Amino acid sequence: MLPTVDVQCPYCGEIITLVIDDSAGSQNYIEDCQVCCRPITVIVEFDEEGVPYADVRGEDEA
């Protein structure tokens, strides 16, 4: 089962749930918001215990 991370869309402010592929290590990709469909830059890192966390940015912040 893949882990999930809840993040807040930088455009509409809604909380969305991202499914993280933890076998791929640190990641940087673009995913559309599930609510407003705007492109979000997602930066995924992992803590010392392997738990993922994500930072999200809008196009003007990337």
PQR file with spaces between the fields and no chain letter, atoms N, CA, C, O and H, PARSE charges and radii, in Angstrom:
ATOM       1  N    MET     1       0.839   -1.175    0.000 -0.4000 1.5000
ATOM       2  CA   MET     1       0.000    0.000    0.000 -0.0000 2.0000
ATOM       3  C    MET     1       0.889    1.246    0.000  0.5500 1.7000
ATOM       4  O    MET     1       1.799    1.372    0.819 -0.5500 1.4000
ATOM       5  N    LEU     2       0.615    2.151   -0.920 -0.4000 1.5000
ATOM       6  CA   LEU     2       1.412    3.367   -1.033 -0.0000 2.0000
ATOM       7  C    LEU     2       0.974    4.398    0.005  0.5500 1.7000
ATOM       8  O    LEU     2      -0.214    4.523    0.303 -0.5500 1.4000
ATOM       9  H    LEU     2      -0.124    2.048   -1.586  0.4000 1.0000
ATOM      10  N    PRO     3       1.954    5.146    0.560 -0.5600 1.5000
ATOM      11  CA   PRO     3       1.599    6.177    1.549  0.2800 2.0000
ATOM      12  C    PRO     3       0.931    7.372    0.879  0.5500 1.7000
ATOM      13  O    PRO     3       1.091    7.605   -0.319 -0.5500 1.4000
ATOM      14  N    THR     4       0.181    8.121    1.677 -0.4000 1.5000
ATOM      15  CA   THR     4      -0.466    9.336    1.201 -0.0000 2.0000
ATOM      16  C    THR     4      -0.014   10.520    2.049  0.5500 1.7000
ATOM      17  O    THR     4       0.381   10.368    3.205 -0.5500 1.4000
ATOM      18  H    THR     4       0.050    7.932    2.650  0.4000 1.0000
ATOM      19  N    VAL     5      -0.083   11.698    1.446 -0.4000 1.5000
ATOM      20  CA   VAL     5       0.260   12.935    2.138 -0.0000 2.0000
ATOM      21  C    VAL     5      -0.827   13.949    1.803  0.5500 1.7000
ATOM      22  O    VAL     5      -1.176   14.121    0.635 -0.5500 1.4000
ATOM      23  H    VAL     5      -0.404   11.822    0.507  0.4000 1.0000
ATOM      24  N    ASP     6      -1.364   14.619    2.815 -0.4000 1.5000
ATOM      25  CA   ASP     6      -2.338   15.684    2.595 -0.0000 2.0000
ATOM      26  C    ASP     6      -1.592   17.011    2.477  0.5500 1.7000
ATOM      27  O    ASP     6      -0.746   17.341    3.308 -0.5500 1.4000
ATOM      28  H    ASP     6      -1.080   14.480    3.764  0.4000 1.0000
ATOM      29  N    VAL     7      -1.926   17.770    1.421 -0.4000 1.5000
ATOM      30  CA   VAL     7      -1.312   19.079    1.191 -0.0000 2.0000
ATOM      31  C    VAL     7      -2.409   20.081    0.852  0.5500 1.7000
ATOM      32  O    VAL     7      -3.525   19.702    0.497 -0.5500 1.4000
ATOM      33  H    VAL     7      -2.613   17.502    0.746  0.4000 1.0000
ATOM      34  N    GLN     8      -2.078   21.350    0.965 -0.4000 1.5000
ATOM      35  CA   GLN     8      -3.034   22.409    0.630 -0.0000 2.0000
ATOM      36  C    GLN     8      -2.655   22.990   -0.726  0.5500 1.7000
ATOM      37  O    GLN     8      -1.507   23.379   -0.942 -0.5500 1.4000
ATOM      38  H    GLN     8      -1.172   21.657    1.254  0.4000 1.0000
ATOM      39  N    CYS     9      -3.621   23.047   -1.636 -0.4000 1.5000
ATOM      40  CA   CYS     9      -3.400   23.607   -2.963 -0.0000 2.0000
ATOM      41  C    CYS     9      -2.998   25.078   -2.830  0.5500 1.7000
ATOM      42  O    CYS     9      -3.676   25.839   -2.140 -0.5500 1.4000
ATOM      43  H    CYS     9      -4.553   22.731   -1.460  0.4000 1.0000
ATOM      44  N    PRO    10      -1.899   25.490   -3.484 -0.5600 1.5000
ATOM      45  CA   PRO    10      -1.482   26.888   -3.391  0.2800 2.0000
ATOM      46  C    PRO    10      -2.413   27.850   -4.141  0.5500 1.7000
ATOM      47  O    PRO    10      -2.295   29.065   -3.982 -0.5500 1.4000
ATOM      48  N    TYR    11      -3.327   27.327   -4.947 -0.4000 1.5000
ATOM      49  CA   TYR    11      -4.241   28.169   -5.714 -0.0000 2.0000
ATOM      50  C    TYR    11      -5.603   28.307   -5.029  0.5500 1.7000
ATOM      51  O    TYR    11      -6.032   29.415   -4.707 -0.5500 1.4000
ATOM      52  H    TYR    11      -3.423   26.341   -5.076  0.4000 1.0000
ATOM      53  N    CYS    12      -6.280   27.173   -4.807 -0.4000 1.5000
ATOM      54  CA   CYS    12      -7.648   27.234   -4.285 -0.0000 2.0000
ATOM      55  C    CYS    12      -7.728   27.025   -2.776  0.5500 1.7000
ATOM      56  O    CYS    12      -8.771   27.273   -2.170 -0.5500 1.4000
ATOM      57  H    CYS    12      -5.931   26.272   -5.068  0.4000 1.0000
ATOM      58  N    GLY    13      -6.628   26.568   -2.163 -0.4000 1.5000
ATOM      59  CA   GLY    13      -6.604   26.398   -0.716 -0.0000 2.0000
ATOM      60  C    GLY    13      -7.214   25.109   -0.205  0.5500 1.7000
ATOM      61  O    GLY    13      -7.202   24.859    1.001 -0.5500 1.4000
ATOM      62  H    GLY    13      -5.781   26.366   -2.655  0.4000 1.0000
ATOM      63  N    GLU    14      -7.748   24.287   -1.093 -0.4000 1.5000
ATOM      64  CA   GLU    14      -8.353   23.026   -0.666 -0.0000 2.0000
ATOM      65  C    GLU    14      -7.271   22.018   -0.273  0.5500 1.7000
ATOM      66  O    GLU    14      -6.171   22.021   -0.826 -0.5500 1.4000
ATOM      67  H    GLU    14      -7.758   24.490   -2.072  0.4000 1.0000
ATOM      68  N    ILE    15      -7.600   21.165    0.680 -0.4000 1.5000
ATOM      69  CA   ILE    15      -6.712   20.080    1.077 -0.0000 2.0000
ATOM      70  C    ILE    15      -6.903   18.938    0.087  0.5500 1.7000
ATOM      71  O    ILE    15      -8.024   18.483   -0.140 -0.5500 1.4000
ATOM      72  H    ILE    15      -8.494   21.162    1.129  0.4000 1.0000
ATOM      73  N    ILE    16      -5.798   18.477   -0.501 -0.4000 1.5000
ATOM      74  CA   ILE    16      -5.856   17.345   -1.424 -0.0000 2.0000
ATOM      75  C    ILE    16      -4.915   16.257   -0.918  0.5500 1.7000
ATOM      76  O    ILE    16      -3.951   16.540   -0.207 -0.5500 1.4000
ATOM      77  H    ILE    16      -4.887   18.847   -0.317  0.4000 1.0000
ATOM      78  N    THR    17      -5.197   15.034   -1.283 -0.4000 1.5000
ATOM      79  CA   THR    17      -4.393   13.891   -0.867 -0.0000 2.0000
ATOM      80  C    THR    17      -3.571   13.401   -2.046  0.5500 1.7000
ATOM      81  O    THR    17      -4.106   13.087   -3.109 -0.5500 1.4000
ATOM      82  H    THR    17      -5.980   14.804   -1.861  0.4000 1.0000
ATOM      83  N    LEU    18      -2.256   13.342   -1.841 -0.4000 1.5000
ATOM      84  CA   LEU    18      -1.340   12.840   -2.862 -0.0000 2.0000
ATOM      85  C    LEU    18      -0.909   11.429   -2.488  0.5500 1.7000
ATOM      86  O    LEU    18      -0.602   11.161   -1.326 -0.5500 1.4000
ATOM      87  H    LEU    18      -1.821   13.598   -0.977  0.4000 1.0000
ATOM      88  N    VAL    19      -0.884   10.538   -3.453 -0.4000 1.5000
ATOM      89  CA   VAL    19      -0.366    9.185   -3.257 -0.0000 2.0000
ATOM      90  C    VAL    19       1.105    9.225   -3.656  0.5500 1.7000
ATOM      91  O    VAL    19       1.442    9.634   -4.767 -0.5500 1.4000
ATOM      92  H    VAL    19      -1.133   10.756   -4.396  0.4000 1.0000
ATOM      93  N    ILE    20       1.981    8.797   -2.745 -0.4000 1.5000
ATOM      94  CA   ILE    20       3.426    8.893   -2.943 -0.0000 2.0000
ATOM      95  C    ILE    20       4.004    7.519   -3.273  0.5500 1.7000
ATOM      96  O    ILE    20       3.772    6.545   -2.557 -0.5500 1.4000
ATOM      97  H    ILE    20       1.707    8.464   -1.842  0.4000 1.0000
ATOM      98  N    ASP    21       4.760    7.460   -4.371 -0.4000 1.5000
ATOM      99  CA   ASP    21       5.482    6.232   -4.722 -0.0000 2.0000
ATOM     100  C    ASP    21       6.789    6.227   -3.931  0.5500 1.7000
ATOM     101  O    ASP    21       7.780    6.821   -4.355 -0.5500 1.4000
ATOM     102  H    ASP    21       4.948    8.251   -4.952  0.4000 1.0000
ATOM     103  N    ASP    22       6.785    5.558   -2.785 -0.4000 1.5000
ATOM     104  CA   ASP    22       7.950    5.597   -1.905 -0.0000 2.0000
ATOM     105  C    ASP    22       9.123    4.769   -2.416  0.5500 1.7000
ATOM     106  O    ASP    22      10.205    4.830   -1.833 -0.5500 1.4000
ATOM     107  H    ASP    22       5.979    5.076   -2.440  0.4000 1.0000
ATOM     108  N    SER    23       8.945    4.002   -3.481 -0.4000 1.5000
ATOM     109  CA   SER    23      10.051    3.229   -4.041 -0.0000 2.0000
ATOM     110  C    SER    23      10.923    4.095   -4.944  0.5500 1.7000
ATOM     111  O    SER    23      12.015    3.675   -5.326 -0.5500 1.4000
ATOM     112  H    SER    23       8.065    3.953   -3.954  0.4000 1.0000
ATOM     113  N    ALA    24      10.457    5.306   -5.296 -0.4000 1.5000
ATOM     114  CA   ALA    24      11.181    6.169   -6.229 -0.0000 2.0000
ATOM     115  C    ALA    24      12.115    7.155   -5.527  0.5500 1.7000
ATOM     116  O    ALA    24      12.826    7.896   -6.206 -0.5500 1.4000
ATOM     117  H    ALA    24       9.569    5.646   -4.986  0.4000 1.0000
ATOM     118  N    GLY    25      12.138    7.190   -4.204 -0.4000 1.5000
ATOM     119  CA   GLY    25      12.990    8.129   -3.483 -0.0000 2.0000
ATOM     120  C    GLY    25      12.475    9.553   -3.597  0.5500 1.7000
ATOM     121  O    GLY    25      11.295    9.775   -3.869 -0.5500 1.4000
ATOM     122  H    GLY    25      11.560    6.588   -3.653  0.4000 1.0000
ATOM     123  N    SER    26      13.368   10.523   -3.387 -0.4000 1.5000
ATOM     124  CA   SER    26      12.987   11.934   -3.482 -0.0000 2.0000
ATOM     125  C    SER    26      12.501   12.221   -4.895  0.5500 1.7000
ATOM     126  O    SER    26      13.023   11.685   -5.873 -0.5500 1.4000
ATOM     127  H    SER    26      14.326   10.343   -3.166  0.4000 1.0000
ATOM     128  N    GLN    27      11.483   13.084   -4.981 -0.4000 1.5000
ATOM     129  CA   GLN    27      10.858   13.335   -6.276 -0.0000 2.0000
ATOM     130  C    GLN    27      10.526   14.810   -6.434  0.5500 1.7000
ATOM     131  O    GLN    27      10.371   15.539   -5.455 -0.5500 1.4000
ATOM     132  H    GLN    27      11.059   13.520   -4.188  0.4000 1.0000
ATOM     133  N    ASN    28      10.422   15.232   -7.687 -0.4000 1.5000
ATOM     134  CA   ASN    28      10.001   16.579   -8.041 -0.0000 2.0000
ATOM     135  C    ASN    28       9.172   16.427   -9.309  0.5500 1.7000
ATOM     136  O    ASN    28       9.706   16.046  -10.350 -0.5500 1.4000
ATOM     137  H    ASN    28      10.548   14.640   -8.482  0.4000 1.0000
ATOM     138  N    TYR    29       7.884   16.715   -9.239 -0.4000 1.5000
ATOM     139  CA   TYR    29       7.010   16.524  -10.392 -0.0000 2.0000
ATOM     140  C    TYR    29       5.847   17.505  -10.347  0.5500 1.7000
ATOM     141  O    TYR    29       5.649   18.198   -9.350 -0.5500 1.4000
ATOM     142  H    TYR    29       7.449   17.024   -8.393  0.4000 1.0000
ATOM     143  N    ILE    30       5.081   17.561  -11.431 -0.4000 1.5000
ATOM     144  CA   ILE    30       3.913   18.433  -11.516 -0.0000 2.0000
ATOM     145  C    ILE    30       2.663   17.573  -11.544  0.5500 1.7000
ATOM     146  O    ILE    30       2.569   16.609  -12.303 -0.5500 1.4000
ATOM     147  H    ILE    30       5.242   16.997  -12.242  0.4000 1.0000
ATOM     148  N    GLU    31       1.705   17.938  -10.702 -0.4000 1.5000
ATOM     149  CA   GLU    31       0.418   17.235  -10.637 -0.0000 2.0000
ATOM     150  C    GLU    31      -0.685   18.282  -10.589  0.5500 1.7000
ATOM     151  O    GLU    31      -0.563   19.295   -9.900 -0.5500 1.4000
ATOM     152  H    GLU    31       1.781   18.721  -10.085  0.4000 1.0000
ATOM     153  N    ASP    32      -1.759   18.032  -11.322 -0.4000 1.5000
ATOM     154  CA   ASP    32      -2.886   18.961  -11.306 -0.0000 2.0000
ATOM     155  C    ASP    32      -3.682   18.808  -10.016  0.5500 1.7000
ATOM     156  O    ASP    32      -3.880   17.698   -9.524 -0.5500 1.4000
ATOM     157  H    ASP    32      -1.858   17.210  -11.882  0.4000 1.0000
ATOM     158  N    CYS    33      -4.137   19.941   -9.473 -0.4000 1.5000
ATOM     159  CA   CYS    33      -5.000   19.930   -8.292 -0.0000 2.0000
ATOM     160  C    CYS    33      -6.271   19.158   -8.624  0.5500 1.7000
ATOM     161  O    CYS    33      -6.848   19.337   -9.697 -0.5500 1.4000
ATOM     162  H    CYS    33      -3.975   20.843   -9.873  0.4000 1.0000
ATOM     163  N    GLN    34      -6.704   18.310   -7.715 -0.4000 1.5000
ATOM     164  CA   GLN    34      -7.909   17.502   -7.917 -0.0000 2.0000
ATOM     165  C    GLN    34      -9.175   18.338   -7.839  0.5500 1.7000
ATOM     166  O    GLN    34     -10.242   17.873   -8.241 -0.5500 1.4000
ATOM     167  H    GLN    34      -6.235   18.165   -6.843  0.4000 1.0000
ATOM     168  N    VAL    35      -9.078   19.574   -7.326 -0.4000 1.5000
ATOM     169  CA   VAL    35     -10.247   20.437   -7.176 -0.0000 2.0000
ATOM     170  C    VAL    35     -10.305   21.490   -8.281  0.5500 1.7000
ATOM     171  O    VAL    35     -11.302   21.581   -8.998 -0.5500 1.4000
ATOM     172  H    VAL    35      -8.211   19.951   -7.000  0.4000 1.0000
ATOM     173  N    CYS    36      -9.227   22.299   -8.426 -0.4000 1.5000
ATOM     174  CA   CYS    36      -9.258   23.413   -9.385 -0.0000 2.0000
ATOM     175  C    CYS    36      -8.511   23.127  -10.687  0.5500 1.7000
ATOM     176  O    CYS    36      -8.549   23.939  -11.612 -0.5500 1.4000
ATOM     177  H    CYS    36      -8.417   22.225   -7.844  0.4000 1.0000
ATOM     178  N    CYS    37      -7.837   21.992  -10.765 -0.4000 1.5000
ATOM     179  CA   CYS    37      -7.142   21.519  -11.977 -0.0000 2.0000
ATOM     180  C    CYS    37      -5.931   22.350  -12.377  0.5500 1.7000
ATOM     181  O    CYS    37      -5.436   22.190  -13.492 -0.5500 1.4000
ATOM     182  H    CYS    37      -7.806   21.333  -10.013  0.4000 1.0000
ATOM     183  N    ARG    38      -5.435   23.226  -11.516 -0.4000 1.5000
ATOM     184  CA   ARG    38      -4.239   24.008  -11.838 -0.0000 2.0000
ATOM     185  C    ARG    38      -2.998   23.171  -11.533  0.5500 1.7000
ATOM     186  O    ARG    38      -3.030   22.323  -10.641 -0.5500 1.4000
ATOM     187  H    ARG    38      -5.838   23.356  -10.610  0.4000 1.0000
ATOM     188  N    PRO    39      -1.895   23.401  -12.270 -0.5600 1.5000
ATOM     189  CA   PRO    39      -0.680   22.601  -12.079  0.2800 2.0000
ATOM     190  C    PRO    39       0.081   22.994  -10.813  0.5500 1.7000
ATOM     191  O    PRO    39       0.368   24.169  -10.584 -0.5500 1.4000
ATOM     192  N    ILE    40       0.399   21.999  -10.007 -0.4000 1.5000
ATOM     193  CA   ILE    40       1.114   22.192   -8.749 -0.0000 2.0000
ATOM     194  C    ILE    40       2.465   21.488   -8.850  0.5500 1.7000
ATOM     195  O    ILE    40       2.529   20.323   -9.241 -0.5500 1.4000
ATOM     196  H    ILE    40       0.166   21.045  -10.193  0.4000 1.0000
ATOM     197  N    THR    41       3.536   22.184   -8.502 -0.4000 1.5000
ATOM     198  CA   THR    41       4.843   21.540   -8.405 -0.0000 2.0000
ATOM     199  C    THR    41       4.911   20.844   -7.054  0.5500 1.7000
ATOM     200  O    THR    41       4.719   21.473   -6.014 -0.5500 1.4000
ATOM     201  H    THR    41       3.484   23.131   -8.184  0.4000 1.0000
ATOM     202  N    VAL    42       5.184   19.543   -7.074 -0.4000 1.5000
ATOM     203  CA   VAL    42       5.246   18.730   -5.859 -0.0000 2.0000
ATOM     204  C    VAL    42       6.689   18.302   -5.639  0.5500 1.7000
ATOM     205  O    VAL    42       7.322   17.742   -6.534 -0.5500 1.4000
ATOM     206  H    VAL    42       5.340   19.032   -7.920  0.4000 1.0000
ATOM     207  N    ILE    43       7.207   18.569   -4.443 -0.4000 1.5000
ATOM     208  CA   ILE    43       8.554   18.158   -4.067 -0.0000 2.0000
ATOM     209  C    ILE    43       8.413   17.200   -2.894  0.5500 1.7000
ATOM     210  O    ILE    43       7.950   17.583   -1.819 -0.5500 1.4000
ATOM     211  H    ILE    43       6.693   19.024   -3.716  0.4000 1.0000
ATOM     212  N    VAL    44       8.814   15.953   -3.108 -0.4000 1.5000
ATOM     213  CA   VAL    44       8.673   14.916   -2.087 -0.0000 2.0000
ATOM     214  C    VAL    44      10.049   14.570   -1.520  0.5500 1.7000
ATOM     215  O    VAL    44      10.997   14.326   -2.266 -0.5500 1.4000
ATOM     216  H    VAL    44       9.190   15.642   -3.981  0.4000 1.0000
ATOM     217  N    GLU    45      10.139   14.552   -0.215 -0.4000 1.5000
ATOM     218  CA   GLU    45      11.340   14.130    0.513 -0.0000 2.0000
ATOM     219  C    GLU    45      10.909   13.106    1.560  0.5500 1.7000
ATOM     220  O    GLU    45       9.716   12.908    1.790 -0.5500 1.4000
ATOM     221  H    GLU    45       9.368   14.750    0.390  0.4000 1.0000
ATOM     222  N    PHE    46      11.878   12.465    2.187 -0.4000 1.5000
ATOM     223  CA   PHE    46      11.605   11.464    3.209 -0.0000 2.0000
ATOM     224  C    PHE    46      12.416   11.776    4.452  0.5500 1.7000
ATOM     225  O    PHE    46      13.574   12.183    4.360 -0.5500 1.4000
ATOM     226  H    PHE    46      12.847   12.626    2.000  0.4000 1.0000
ATOM     227  N    ASP    47      11.798   11.581    5.632 -0.4000 1.5000
ATOM     228  CA   ASP    47      12.531   11.810    6.873 -0.0000 2.0000
ATOM     229  C    ASP    47      13.426   10.610    7.175  0.5500 1.7000
ATOM     230  O    ASP    47      13.483    9.665    6.389 -0.5500 1.4000
ATOM     231  H    ASP    47      10.857   11.251    5.706  0.4000 1.0000
ATOM     232  N    GLU    48      14.116   10.647    8.300 -0.4000 1.5000
ATOM     233  CA   GLU    48      15.068    9.594    8.664 -0.0000 2.0000
ATOM     234  C    GLU    48      14.425    8.216    8.777  0.5500 1.7000
ATOM     235  O    GLU    48      15.091    7.199    8.582 -0.5500 1.4000
ATOM     236  H    GLU    48      14.069   11.415    8.939  0.4000 1.0000
ATOM     237  N    GLU    49      13.131    8.184    9.091 -0.4000 1.5000
ATOM     238  CA   GLU    49      12.414    6.921    9.252 -0.0000 2.0000
ATOM     239  C    GLU    49      11.736    6.465    7.965  0.5500 1.7000
ATOM     240  O    GLU    49      11.042    5.448    7.951 -0.5500 1.4000
ATOM     241  H    GLU    49      12.590    9.011    9.248  0.4000 1.0000
ATOM     242  N    GLY    50      11.939    7.220    6.880 -0.4000 1.5000
ATOM     243  CA   GLY    50      11.352    6.846    5.601 -0.0000 2.0000
ATOM     244  C    GLY    50       9.928    7.332    5.395  0.5500 1.7000
ATOM     245  O    GLY    50       9.261    6.910    4.451 -0.5500 1.4000
ATOM     246  H    GLY    50      12.503    8.045    6.892  0.4000 1.0000
ATOM     247  N    VAL    51       9.452    8.221    6.270 -0.4000 1.5000
ATOM     248  CA   VAL    51       8.095    8.755    6.143 -0.0000 2.0000
ATOM     249  C    VAL    51       8.134    9.930    5.161  0.5500 1.7000
ATOM     250  O    VAL    51       8.929   10.853    5.336 -0.5500 1.4000
ATOM     251  H    VAL    51       9.994    8.564    7.037  0.4000 1.0000
ATOM     252  N    PRO    52       7.282    9.903    4.131 -0.5600 1.5000
ATOM     253  CA   PRO    52       7.322   10.981    3.140  0.2800 2.0000
ATOM     254  C    PRO    52       6.655   12.259    3.629  0.5500 1.7000
ATOM     255  O    PRO    52       5.716   12.220    4.423 -0.5500 1.4000
ATOM     256  N    TYR    53       7.149   13.379    3.147 -0.4000 1.5000
ATOM     257  CA   TYR    53       6.487   14.661    3.328 -0.0000 2.0000
ATOM     258  C    TYR    53       6.608   15.417    2.006  0.5500 1.7000
ATOM     259  O    TYR    53       7.545   15.188    1.240 -0.5500 1.4000
ATOM     260  H    TYR    53       7.913   13.410    2.502  0.4000 1.0000
ATOM     261  N    ALA    54       5.674   16.307    1.741 -0.4000 1.5000
ATOM     262  CA   ALA    54       5.641   17.002    0.464 -0.0000 2.0000
ATOM     263  C    ALA    54       5.527   18.503    0.653  0.5500 1.7000
ATOM     264  O    ALA    54       4.843   18.987    1.555 -0.5500 1.4000
ATOM     265  H    ALA    54       4.914   16.493    2.363  0.4000 1.0000
ATOM     266  N    ASP    55       6.204   19.216   -0.209 -0.4000 1.5000
ATOM     267  CA   ASP    55       6.094   20.664   -0.306 -0.0000 2.0000
ATOM     268  C    ASP    55       5.458   20.940   -1.664  0.5500 1.7000
ATOM     269  O    ASP    55       5.870   20.358   -2.668 -0.5500 1.4000
ATOM     270  H    ASP    55       6.759   18.822   -0.942  0.4000 1.0000
ATOM     271  N    VAL    56       4.465   21.818   -1.706 -0.4000 1.5000
ATOM     272  CA   VAL    56       3.789   22.119   -2.970 -0.0000 2.0000
ATOM     273  C    VAL    56       3.920   23.612   -3.264  0.5500 1.7000
ATOM     274  O    VAL    56       3.921   24.448   -2.361 -0.5500 1.4000
ATOM     275  H    VAL    56       4.132   22.291   -0.891  0.4000 1.0000
ATOM     276  N    ARG    57       4.032   23.919   -4.557 -0.4000 1.5000
ATOM     277  CA   ARG    57       4.198   25.296   -4.987 -0.0000 2.0000
ATOM     278  C    ARG    57       3.394   25.550   -6.254  0.5500 1.7000
ATOM     279  O    ARG    57       3.192   24.653   -7.072 -0.5500 1.4000
ATOM     280  H    ARG    57       4.031   23.240   -5.292  0.4000 1.0000
ATOM     281  N    GLY    58       2.949   26.767   -6.395 -0.4000 1.5000
ATOM     282  CA   GLY    58       2.269   27.178   -7.618 -0.0000 2.0000
ATOM     283  C    GLY    58       3.291   27.526   -8.692  0.5500 1.7000
ATOM     284  O    GLY    58       4.490   27.584   -8.418 -0.5500 1.4000
ATOM     285  H    GLY    58       3.113   27.496   -5.730  0.4000 1.0000
ATOM     286  N    GLU    59       2.821   27.755   -9.906 -0.4000 1.5000
ATOM     287  CA   GLU    59       3.709   28.082  -11.027 -0.0000 2.0000
ATOM     288  C    GLU    59       4.558   29.320  -10.762  0.5500 1.7000
ATOM     289  O    GLU    59       5.722   29.363  -11.160 -0.5500 1.4000
ATOM     290  H    GLU    59       1.847   27.708  -10.129  0.4000 1.0000
ATOM     291  N    ASP    60       4.001   30.314  -10.103 -0.4000 1.5000
ATOM     292  CA   ASP    60       4.734   31.542   -9.846 -0.0000 2.0000
ATOM     293  C    ASP    60       5.743   31.418   -8.714  0.5500 1.7000
ATOM     294  O    ASP    60       6.547   32.328   -8.510 -0.5500 1.4000
ATOM     295  H    ASP    60       3.056   30.278   -9.780  0.4000 1.0000
ATOM     296  N    GLU    61       5.722   30.307   -7.970 -0.4000 1.5000
ATOM     297  CA   GLU    61       6.645   30.083   -6.853 -0.0000 2.0000
ATOM     298  C    GLU    61       7.757   29.107   -7.203  0.5500 1.7000
ATOM     299  O    GLU    61       8.764   29.048   -6.496 -0.5500 1.4000
ATOM     300  H    GLU    61       5.070   29.567   -8.136  0.4000 1.0000
ATOM     301  N    ALA    62       7.601   28.344   -8.273 -0.4000 1.5000
ATOM     302  CA   ALA    62       8.540   27.244   -8.592 -0.0000 2.0000
ATOM     303  C    ALA    62       9.892   27.704   -9.017  0.5500 1.7000
ATOM     304  O    ALA    62      10.761   26.882   -9.309 -0.5500 1.4000
ATOM     305  H    ALA    62       6.784   28.393   -8.847  0.4000 1.0000
